[in-house]
Every structure is written in structure tokens, then in C-alpha cells.
Amino acid sequence: MFKERTYCGEVAKHDAGKLLRLYGWVDRKRELGGITFIWLRDITGIVQLVIDTSTSSRNVVETAEALRNEYCIMVGGVVRLRAPEAINPNIPTGEVEIVVSEIAILSASELPPFAVDLHENPSEDLRLKYRYLDLRRSDMQEALIMRHRVCQVIRNYLSGKKFIEIETPMLNKSTPEGARDFLVPSRINKGMFYALPQSPQLFKQILMVSGFDRYFQIVKCFRDEDLRNDRQPEFTQVDLEMSFVDPPMIMEIIEGVLVEIVKAALGKDIGVPFEKISYDEAMARFGKDAPDMRFGLELRDVSDVFASSQFEAFASNVKSGGKIKVMPIPGGLKISRKMIDEYSEFVKVYRAKNLFWARYKAGAFEGGIAKYFSQNEQHALIERAAPSDDTLLFFVSDSAGVVNDALGNLRLKVGKDLDLVDPDALRFVWVTDFPLLEYSQEDGRFYSKHHPFTSPRVDHWNMLDTLTPENVDDIKAQAYDIVLNGVEIGGGSIRIFDTELQRKMFTILGIGEEEAKIKFSFLLEALKYGAPPHGGIALGLDRIMMLLLKRASIRDVIAFPKTQRGQCLMSEAPSYVSEEQLKELSIRTVEK
């Protein structure tokens, strides 16, 4: 039945006069003076079909009359060039059309719940419920085709750099050190559970001990955590690990991968090496460890300037160990008092009690809290913040964490509101020298900033012996993140390969010898047998595709994503299972 096929989007001028057979879906139909025009759509694009009731057979005319949008059909016909005035420059096949000589309905369609063309913008829930229709839309097909091309580029590039693609297990042991695990009960081993991998971390380190030298995998990972636009319960990583490397060697490989990805996705050449800044610098200048560096509005610490201020909210905060930062906004006179009030409410979301402000105009400060500035404070503020004429200054005074969180997020909002961000720019930056550990006052213990296998900087190993909550930020890790336009798209580190250092790290984290054996026994055992120095990184493929294709959510670059409630509206997962299935697994639910 199915003869040699020509794809819709590939019909071109050089096909004029040829008899072709095509398959696809009816995108739209219109009738004009005894002539029926049909747009036929497949994965490659759209081509116009023409049926003339005065010359076509009765079967062709009657079948064409029965067609509706989304009918799946077969057509045969001769390609002809369109008249110059009829050329459609909006589609690649706009110079030609198919004069239909045969047509068959392969499958009829009910009236779709939304139009598959892009003129209608249905709700996301409706799109996800009828995902099979949504995936017919050209923007979704573009995203998934581009994702396919990017994966091919990644595989080709890494294979050319001596990497070997190796699969790691989906069913693993639960090691709850990061996000919550997804657990899978074992029917054969009653009362026991597998965990779906949050990442292949332990296995890729094992592969280094095994001598594979360079491993990679485009792999599904699973984390049972709260969701948002750039986070899914199951997501895809480009995961890699290398032996006998240092951070610059890993960065060079990743920069090469990203150059190839951008070229494949956008046809753009990007320069390397990427800029590098330390974690401390990122927090000081931008209030975030994943800074968007496409625009200015950098933060300035002015705690010392106002340490003895007559403005009590500033002086008392500095005295109690807090911080004050200012964000100068050149051209800030565009920001109205109403907008300032809105921004004041905005920072409260990030626990800031107040947003203080002043304007700098004609060489003097005015408005807001300017009346409290002494002459010395004004001079110091001019030197520190370097305001130009017509500059609005926003201040937050609070604990260091709140100040960075509030002003860091306000900076992004103001940058967007004032159109300071070039949407076509691609600004990659490496953030390095993260703190190795963080201390929780609430829990009274230390936690890994990255994960417990991250190596401290070699010159900071001895500092672990004098670790305190006060100096915890001084001990830096050999860890690095790659950031694109303010979004972390990858993170990695050099790993601990020395068993004594790993044991010391577990002790600091409150993981006793028995607990370490239970959670990580096979890795700890493997490290005893000539483990090489090694390190790696994981890139978030979903986030990369979202940013390059300018989509609002990673759900728009994943074929079958979950909602923010972790549900698949199409398949209705998760769902209840029968009592018989639960009994077979020796599981009883407490409540439904």
C-alpha cells in the first residue's frame, strides 16, 4: 500500500512536473471558486494541495469535501510552480503546490480540543492532557528535533575526545544525602527498596577506579523535590567523568561541548574560554551564585559606610553583624514612586523587611532616606556606588543572606522591567571556588555544599582540622558551575579519591563509620584499590534547550513532562494501584 514517499517540507522547485506521493495531516482547508486548497503537514513542514472540481475525478472531489482538520491522509499528484502573485514567502514550500490526482483518508479525526496551528494559545494543562496533539504543533516539533540534533552533536564530540558512553543502573541503593529519593519496592526481597538515581555519581566514580578514564552518558535522573519551571521530577543530564584531570581541563572539554551545541541549535559561533568568577565575587556583585551577566546593576557593600549612621535601621543592623548593600540604577528616574512601592513588596517575598531608596540628581542625594546621610557618608557612597546623574539607589539592610537574596532577585526584576537584558545574548560564565561546607544553626551540624565526595582545594585540606561554624565559608571546594544567562546549566567537582580524606569528610558531616558502610560501602571499598584522581560534571540538557530555544519552561522541550504537581495529565500518572499489587509487595497504605 505504501509507495515511495516524499516529505511535505522537502517539495521544491526542482520537483516541478514530478508525480509524488505524500502522507500527513490536514492542517487547514479552504475553498475558493470551485478550487479546494489544503495544507498538508508532516514532521518536515507544510505543502499546499490543490483540487480543481472541474478537472479532478469525482472520487478526489468527494474525498476532499469530507476532509477536516487533523485527518490523516495520503495524496498523489504532480508538482507545479505557483504563479508569482500566488507565492507564499511564509513557508519554505511556498513556490510550489501539488495538483492532486489521488487521495485517501487513512484515519479520520474528531474535532480537536484546540487548534494544532499556533494561532491559538491553549492552556498548559490542556496541552499536557492532549500532549499527542500538542506535539504536532510546529514549535514543539522544532524543540524535539533540535534536542535530537544536540544529542547527536554531544555524542560525536565526546566520542572524538576519547569518551566512552556507558549506561549505569536505574535501580540502585538509596543514599539520601541530597533531594528525596524515588523509592521502588522489591517484590523478591520483601521489605526492601531500590532508589531511582538522583545522578550516576557513585557509579561514574567506580568507572574511573575501573580504568575507563573518560565516561559519558545522556541519562535520566530522578529527584522527588518541589517543582518549578526549570525543574522536573525526571530530567536529563549530560553526565561525564574523567581521570587525571584538574578543573581547567574539565572546563575546556565542556566549553567545546557547548560551542558545538550552540552551533547546532542556533548556527552561532561563541567565543572561548568563558569568563570565570569566584563564588564570593558572584555573591558580592550579583547576590547570586548563578549571576545573569548580560546587564549591569551590580551590588555594592556599604556596611562600613553606614556603620555609625544616624539612621538607626542601618547602624543597629551593622552593629549586630548584618550587612547593607546598595544597587545603583542609572536612569532610575524612569522608576516611579508607584514602582518603588511595588518593589518594596517584592523584596518581602525574600524576607527583607524594607527596601530603602534615595535619588542622586544634579550632584546631590534627595528623597527617601537621603535626609539621613551625613556629608562623610555621601562622599563615601559616591565613591563606592559611583552614581551618575539621575541614578536611583536601592538599599537593603539585613543579614547577609537576606540582603543578597532580596537585592539579587530585585536586580533581575528591574533589569527586565527596564529592558536592560538583550534576549539574544548568550553569556556563559564559570563560577568557581564554592564553599566546601555549610553550617545549619537549626540542626547544629555541617552539610556538604555540593555532595560528600567533593574534594576541598588541596591548599585547604589542613583547614578541615580547625573547622568551626565561623570559618566554614573559608574552606573552598574544587567545585565549579557553568551558568548561562543567570541559570545554572551544569555543576561538577574534583572528587575525593583518598580514603583517609573521605573518612574525615564523613566524620565532619556526622556520618559515622557504620552509616558510611551502609550507604557507600562499595565506593569506599573501591577507593582502596588504586583509585586515580578524577572529577567530572553534569550538564542539564533540559535547561540548555529551554534557554537556547527561548522557552518559558523546560516542559516545552520535553516530550512528556510532568506538571508542577508531578502529574502526567495525559497518562494520569501517578495513580492508585490495586490492593493485590500492594499485597504482593508487602505494602499497606496508611491513607488514600
C-alpha positions in Angstrom: 0.0 0.0 0.0 2.7 2.5 1.0 4.8 3.5 -2.0 7.9 5.6 -2.1 7.2 8.8 -0.1 8.1 12.4 -0.4 8.1 14.5 2.7 5.9 17.7 2.7 8.6 20.2 3.7 11.0 18.8 1.1 9.0 19.6 -2.1 10.9 22.2 -4.0 11.1 24.0 -7.4 13.3 21.3 -8.9 10.4 18.8 -8.4 8.1 20.7 -10.9 6.4 18.2 -13.2 7.1 15.2 -11.0 4.4 12.8 -9.7 4.8 12.5 -5.9 3.1 10.6 -3.1 2.8 12.3 0.3 1.4 11.4 3.7 0.4 13.6 6.6 -2.3 15.5 8.4 -4.7 18.2 7.1 -3.5 21.4 8.7 -6.2 23.6 7.2 -8.7 23.6 4.2 -10.3 26.5 2.3 -12.5 26.6 -0.8 -12.4 29.3 -3.4 -14.4 29.4 -6.6 -14.6 25.6 -7.2 -11.0 25.1 -6.1 -10.1 23.5 -2.8 -6.8 24.3 -1.2 -5.4 22.0 1.5 -2.3 22.5 3.6 -0.8 19.0 4.2 1.6 18.8 7.2 4.1 16.3 8.3 7.3 16.3 10.5 9.2 18.3 7.9 6.7 21.1 7.2 3.7 22.1 5.1 2.9 21.9 1.4 -0.2 23.2 -0.4 -2.5 20.7 -2.2 -4.8 21.9 -5.0 -8.1 20.2 -6.1 -10.0 21.7 -9.0 -13.6 20.4 -9.1 -13.7 21.0 -12.9 -10.8 18.7 -13.7 -10.4 16.3 -10.8 -12.1 12.9 -10.6 -15.3 12.5 -8.7 -13.6 10.4 -6.1 -11.0 13.0 -5.4 -13.6 15.8 -5.1 -15.8 13.8 -2.8 -13.0 12.7 -0.6 -11.7 16.3 -0.4 -15.1 17.5 0.6 -15.1 15.0 3.5 -11.7 16.2 4.9 -11.5 18.0 8.2 -8.5 19.4 10.2 -6.2 16.7 11.6 -7.5 13.9 9.2 -4.5 11.7 8.4 -4.4 11.2 4.6 -2.4 10.0 1.6 -2.2 12.0 -1.6 -0.6 11.7 -5.0 -0.2 14.4 -7.5 2.0 16.5 -9.8 4.2 19.3 -8.6 3.6 22.7 -10.3 5.1 26.1 -9.8 2.8 28.7 -8.3 2.1 31.9 -10.2 4.4 34.8 -9.0 1.5 36.6 -7.3 0.5 33.3 -5.5 3.9 32.6 -4.0 3.7 32.3 -0.2 7.0 33.5 1.3 6.0 32.4 4.8 6.6 28.7 4.2 9.6 27.0 2.6 7.5 25.3 0.0 5.6 28.5 -0.9 6.8 28.5 -4.5 5.1 25.1 -5.4 1.9 23.2 -4.9 0.6 19.7 -5.6 -2.2 19.2 -8.1 -3.9 16.2 -6.5 -4.8 13.2 -8.7 -5.4 10.6 -6.0 -6.4 11.0 -2.3 -7.3 8.6 0.5 -8.4 9.1 4.1 -6.2 6.9 6.3 -7.7 8.0 9.6 -10.4 10.4 10.5 -10.2 12.8 13.4 -12.7 14.1 15.9 -12.8 17.8 16.4 -9.6 18.5 18.4 -9.9 20.3 21.8 -7.7 23.0 20.5 -6.3 24.1 17.1 -3.0 22.5 16.3 -1.7 25.5 14.4 0.0 28.2 16.5 -2.7 30.9 16.2 -4.5 29.5 19.3 -2.7 29.5 22.6 -4.4 26.9 24.8 -3.8 26.5 28.5 -0.8 24.4 29.5 -3.0 21.9 31.3 -5.0 21.3 28.1 -1.8 21.0 26.1 -0.4 18.4 28.5 -3.6 16.4 28.7 -3.7 16.1 24.9 0.1 16.0 24.5 -0.1 13.9 21.4 -1.9 16.8 19.7 0.4 19.4 21.2 3.4 17.5 19.8 2.0 18.1 16.3 2.5 21.8 16.7 5.5 23.1 14.8 7.2 24.8 17.9 7.1 21.5 19.8 8.4 19.5 16.9 11.1 22.1 16.4 12.2 21.7 20.0 12.4 17.9 20.0 14.1 17.8 16.6 16.6 20.3 17.8 17.1 18.3 21.0 17.8 15.2 18.9 20.4 17.1 16.9 22.1 18.4 20.0 22.3 14.9 21.5 24.0 13.7 18.3 26.5 16.6 18.4 27.3 15.8 22.1 27.9 12.1 21.3 30.1 12.9 18.3 32.1 15.5 20.1 32.8 13.5 23.3 33.5 10.3 21.3 36.1 12.2 19.4 37.7 13.2 22.8 38.1 9.5 23.8 35.0 9.4 26.0 33.1 6.1 26.2 29.3 6.0 26.6 28.4 3.6 29.4 25.0 3.0 30.9 24.6 2.9 34.7 21.8 1.3 36.7 18.3 2.8 37.1 17.6 0.6 40.2 20.1 1.5 42.9 20.6 1.8 46.6 19.0 4.7 48.4 21.7 7.3 49.6 19.5 10.2 50.8 22.1 13.0 51.0 20.6 15.4 48.5 16.9 15.6 47.4 14.5 12.9 48.4 14.8 9.6 46.5 12.1 8.0 44.5 11.8 4.5 46.0 10.9 1.3 44.2 9.8 -1.7 46.3 11.3 -5.1 45.6 8.8 -8.0 45.2 11.6 -10.6 45.5 13.3 -9.0 48.5 10.4 -8.3 50.8 10.5 -5.0 52.7 13.5 -3.8 50.7 13.6 -0.9 48.2 15.6 0.3 45.3 16.0 4.0 44.6 15.9 5.7 41.3 19.2 7.6 40.7 19.4 11.3 41.5 22.6 11.1 39.4 25.1 8.4 38.4 27.6 9.9 40.9 28.8 6.7 42.7 28.9 4.6 39.5 30.8 7.0 37.4 33.4 7.2 40.2 33.6 3.4 40.2 34.1 3.6 36.4 37.2 5.8 37.0 38.5 3.3 39.5 37.9 0.6 36.8 40.2 2.4 34.5 37.8 3.6 31.8 39.4 7.0 32.0 36.7 9.0 30.3 33.0 8.2 30.7 29.8 10.0 29.5 26.1 9.3 29.4 23.0 11.2 28.4 21.0 9.9 31.3 17.6 10.2 33.1 17.9 11.3 36.7 15.1 11.4 39.4 14.6 13.7 42.4 11.5 13.9 44.5 11.5 17.6 45.1 9.3 20.7 44.7 8.9 21.6 41.1 9.2 24.8 39.1 9.6 26.0 35.5 13.2 24.7 35.3 12.8 21.6 37.4 11.1 18.2 36.8 11.0 15.0 38.9 12.7 13.2 36.0 15.2 15.2 33.9 18.1 14.5 31.6 21.8 15.1 32.3 24.8 15.0 30.1 27.0 13.3 32.7 30.7 12.8 32.4 33.7 11.9 34.4 37.5 12.0 33.7 40.6 10.6 35.3 43.9 12.5 35.8 42.3 15.9 35.4 42.1 19.3 37.1 39.2 21.9 36.8 40.7 23.8 33.8 40.9 20.5 31.8 37.2 19.7 32.5 36.2 23.3 31.7 38.0 23.1 28.3 36.0 19.9 27.4 32.7 21.5 28.5 33.4 24.7 26.6 34.0 22.6 23.5 30.7 20.8 24.0 28.8 24.0 24.4 30.4 25.6 21.4 29.1 22.6 19.3 25.7 22.7 20.9 25.1 26.4 20.2 26.4 25.9 16.7 23.9 23.1 16.1 21.0 24.7 17.7 21.4 28.4 16.7 24.0 28.4 14.0 26.1 30.8 16.1 29.8 30.8 17.0 30.6 31.6 20.6 34.0 32.6 21.9 36.1 30.5 24.4 37.4 30.4 27.0 34.4 31.6 29.1 34.7 34.2 31.8 35.5 32.8 35.3 34.5 34.4 38.6 34.6 33.0 42.2 31.6 32.2 44.2 32.5 35.0 46.6 32.7 37.5 43.8 29.4 36.4 42.3 27.6 36.8 45.6 29.3 40.2 46.3 28.5 41.7 42.8 25.2 40.0 42.0 23.8 38.5 45.1 23.5 35.1 43.4 25.8 32.2 42.7 24.3 31.9 39.2 24.6 35.5 38.0 23.0 36.9 34.9 25.8 39.0 33.5 24.0 40.3 30.4 23.4 43.7 32.2 24.9 45.8 35.0 23.1 47.0 38.2 25.8 45.4 40.3 25.5 45.5 44.1 27.9 47.3 46.4 28.6 46.6 50.0 28.2 49.8 52.0 28.1 48.3 55.5 31.2 50.2 56.6 29.9 53.5 55.2 26.8 53.4 57.4 28.2 51.6 60.5 27.8 54.8 62.6 24.8 56.2 60.7 22.2 58.4 62.4 19.7 56.2 60.5 19.1 53.6 63.2 17.9 50.9 60.9 21.4 50.9 59.3 23.6 51.4 62.3 21.8 48.8 64.5 21.9 46.2 61.8 25.7 46.6 61.2 26.3 46.5 64.9 24.5 43.2 65.2 26.6 41.7 62.4 24.3 42.4 59.4 25.1 43.8 56.0 24.0 46.8 53.9 24.1 46.7 50.2 23.1 49.3 47.6 22.1 48.7 44.0 22.6 51.9 41.8 20.2 52.2 38.9 21.4 54.6 36.2 18.5 56.3 34.5 16.5 55.4 37.6 14.2 58.4 37.2 12.2 56.2 34.9 11.1 54.3 38.1 8.1 55.9 39.6 7.1 56.1 43.2 4.4 53.5 42.5 7.0 51.2 41.1 9.2 51.7 44.2 6.2 50.7 46.4 5.8 47.6 44.2 9.4 46.7 44.6 9.2 47.2 48.3 6.5 44.5 48.4 8.6 42.3 46.0 11.6 42.1 48.4 9.4 41.0 51.3 9.0 37.7 49.4 12.7 37.2 50.1 12.4 38.1 53.8 13.6 41.7 53.6 11.7 43.9 56.0 12.2 47.1 54.0 13.5 48.5 50.7 15.2 51.9 51.3 15.9 54.3 48.5 17.3 57.6 47.5 17.9 59.5 44.2 21.1 61.1 43.0 20.4 64.1 40.8 22.5 67.1 39.9 25.3 66.1 42.2 23.1 65.7 45.3 21.1 63.0 47.1 17.4 63.5 47.5 14.2 61.7 48.5 13.7 58.5 50.5 16.4 58.2 53.2 18.7 60.8 51.7 18.0 63.2 54.6 19.8 60.9 57.0 23.1 60.9 55.0 26.0 62.8 56.6 28.5 64.6 54.4 31.1 61.9 55.0 28.5 59.2 54.2 27.6 61.0 51.0 31.2 61.3 49.8 31.8 57.6 50.7 28.6 56.5 48.9 29.6 58.4 45.8 33.0 56.8 45.8 31.6 53.3 46.4 28.5 53.3 44.2 29.7 55.8 41.5 26.2 57.1 40.7 25.8 59.1 37.5 23.2 61.9 37.2 19.6 60.6 37.5 20.6 57.5 39.5 18.1 55.7 41.8 19.7 53.8 44.6 18.0 50.8 46.4 19.3 49.7 49.8 18.6 46.6 51.8 19.8 46.2 55.4 19.5 42.8 57.0 21.5 39.6 57.4 23.9 38.8 54.6 21.8 36.0 53.2 18.6 38.1 53.1 20.4 41.1 51.6 21.8 39.0 48.8 18.6 37.2 48.2 16.4 40.3 48.1 18.7 42.5 46.0 19.8 39.7 43.8 16.3 38.9 42.8 15.3 42.6 42.6 18.2 43.2 40.2 16.7 40.6 37.8 13.2 42.2 38.0 14.5 45.7 37.5 16.7 44.6 34.6 13.6 43.0 32.9 11.3 46.0 33.7 13.7 48.5 32.2 14.5 46.3 29.2 18.2 46.1 30.1 18.5 42.4 29.0 19.4 41.5 25.4 17.2 38.4 24.8 19.6 37.3 22.0 22.7 37.4 24.1 24.4 34.2 25.4 26.6 35.0 28.4 28.4 31.9 29.7 30.3 32.2 33.0 32.1 29.7 35.2 31.6 30.1 39.0 34.4 28.6 41.0 35.7 28.1 44.5 32.4 27.3 46.2 32.4 26.8 49.9 33.0 23.1 50.6 30.6 23.0 53.5 27.7 25.0 55.1 26.6 25.0 58.7 23.0 24.7 59.8 22.3 26.6 63.1 18.9 24.8 63.3 20.4 21.3 63.0 23.7 22.1 64.7 25.7 20.3 62.0 27.7 20.7 58.8 26.3 19.8 55.4 28.0 19.4 52.0 27.5 22.4 49.7 27.8 20.1 46.7 28.0 16.4 47.8 30.2 14.4 50.3 32.6 13.2 47.6 33.7 16.8 46.6 37.4 17.5 47.2 38.5 20.6 49.1 41.1 22.7 47.4 44.5 21.0 48.1 45.8 24.0 50.0 42.7 23.9 52.2 42.9 20.3 53.3 44.6 21.2 56.6 41.9 23.7 57.4 39.4 20.9 58.0 41.3 20.2 61.3 40.3 23.7 62.6 36.8 23.8 61.1 34.2 25.9 63.0 30.8 27.4 62.1 32.5 30.8 62.0 35.2 29.8 59.4 33.2 27.3 57.4 33.0 29.7 54.4 36.8 30.0 54.2 37.3 26.4 53.2 36.8 26.2 49.4 35.9 23.2 47.2 37.3 22.2 43.9 33.8 22.7 42.6 32.6 24.7 39.6 29.2 25.6 38.0 28.6 26.7 34.4 26.0 29.4 34.2 24.1 30.7 31.1 22.2 33.9 31.3 21.6 33.6 35.0 20.7 29.9 35.0 22.9 27.1 36.3 23.2 24.6 33.4 25.8 22.4 35.0 27.8 21.7 38.0 30.7 19.4 39.0 33.8 19.0 41.1 37.1 17.1 41.6 36.3 14.1 43.7 37.9 12.8 46.9 40.0 9.7 45.9 42.0 9.4 49.2 40.2 7.1 51.7 41.6 9.0 54.8 40.3 12.3 53.4 36.9 10.7 52.6 36.7 9.3 56.1 37.5 12.7 57.6 34.8 14.3 55.4 32.2 11.8 56.6 33.2 12.5 60.2 32.7 16.2 59.7 29.2 15.6 58.1 28.2 13.4 61.1 28.3 10.2 59.1 29.7 7.5 61.3 31.7 4.6 60.1 28.8 2.1 60.2 26.5 4.6 58.4 29.1 5.2 55.8 29.5 1.5 55.2 25.7 1.1 54.9 25.3 4.0 52.4 28.5 4.0 50.4 30.3 0.7 51.1 31.1 -0.3 47.5 32.6 3.1 46.7 34.7 3.2 49.9 35.9 -0.3 49.2 36.8 0.6 45.6 38.8 3.6 46.6 41.2 1.2 48.4 42.4 -0.3 45.1 44.4 2.3 43.3 41.8 4.9 42.7 43.0 7.6 40.2 42.5 11.3 40.8 39.3 12.1 39.0 36.5 14.7 38.5 33.5 15.5 36.4 30.4 17.5 35.7 26.8 17.1 34.7 25.1 19.4 32.3 21.3 19.9 32.4 20.2 19.1 28.9 16.6 20.3 29.5 17.7 23.7 30.8 20.2 24.2 28.0 17.5 23.5 25.4 15.0 25.8 27.2 17.4 28.7 27.2 18.7 28.3 23.6 15.1 28.0 22.2 13.9 30.8 24.5 11.1 28.7 26.0 9.5 29.7 29.3 9.7 26.3 30.8 11.6 23.0 30.4 8.2 21.4 29.9 8.3 22.9 26.4 11.5 21.0 25.5 10.5 17.6 27.0 8.2 15.2 25.1 6.1 14.0 28.0 6.7 16.3 31.1 5.0 16.4 34.4 3.1 19.3 35.9 4.2 21.3 38.9 2.3 18.8 41.0 4.4 16.0 39.5 1.5 14.6 37.4 1.2 13.4 33.8 -2.2 14.7 32.7 -2.2 12.5 29.6 -1.5 9.1 31.2 -2.9 10.2 34.6 0.2 9.2 36.5 0.7 8.8 39.4 -2.3 6.6 40.1 -3.6 4.2 42.7 -2.8 0.6 42.3 -4.8 -2.4 43.4 -4.7 -4.0 46.8 -3.4 -7.2 45.2 -0.4 -5.4 43.8 0.3 -3.8 47.2 -0.1 -7.1 49.0 2.4 -8.8 46.6 4.9 -6.1 47.5 4.1 -6.4 51.3 3.0 -2.8 51.3 0.0 -1.3 53.1 -1.0 2.3 52.6 -1.9 4.4 55.6 -4.4 6.6 53.9 -5.6 7.4 50.4 
